[in-house]
Amino acid sequence: MDTIAILGGTGDLGTGLAIRWSKAGHKIIIGSRTLEKAQAAVDALAKISPDTPAQPMENGDAAAAGDIVVLTVPADHQLSTLEGVKDSLQGKILIDVTVPLKPPKVGTVQLPPEGSAGKRAQDLLGDDVMVVTAFQNIAAHLLQEDVEIECDVLVSGNKKAARDKVIELTEQAGMRGYHAGPIENSAAAEALTSILIQINRKHDISHSGIRIVGQADH
């Protein structure tokens, strides 16, 4: 089992992943900009899921302590958060769930100049950090509930072994993960989020998702 540090674990997505990975046996660290905010997030998590133990830490300490680090902050804070923990991420897998949504037009695809938020993270951190993107299309609130999530996970990253590990973690969290190729391909999953938002709005769906079809054992 791994120690998983979730940076920005104060939101619905980070909380949901913490709950599911804790049930799978992993140790969870919740990171935030300050220890006080991290403690508040752990306290909030305890109210939602009393059986989910988590340790609060400031982001830098969390990144250093985690075997695997997960970034779940808003897109506007992606780079500033990563710059603060860059040294602690060397040699590790970083799971980046960032989607570059720009309010108020969150239903319009608006990818950054680098091509994707995932590519932006990889460029900043360098090749010694294995950036893998995943979970961009999952309805965050469902992760906190004991339900089957009808959405597959596209996993992008430059190292196959790192993608394999994230797919394993995806399955432990109750979802199906699929290799989606190098980090540049993260653009497809990031863009899909805006499309799913449009589908939700126009078709009165609370949490549309994607499925990969054609596999015989599914």
PyMOL commands that set and color helices and strands:
alter all, ss='L'
color gray80, all
select helices_A, chain A and resi 12-23+35-48+59-65+75-89+117-125+140-143+160-172+183-203
alter helices_A, ss='H'
color red, helices_A
select strands_A, chain A and resi 3-7+27-32+55-58+68-71+93-96+130-133+153-157+177-179
alter strands_A, ss='S'
color yellow, strands_A
deselect
rebuild
show_as cartoon
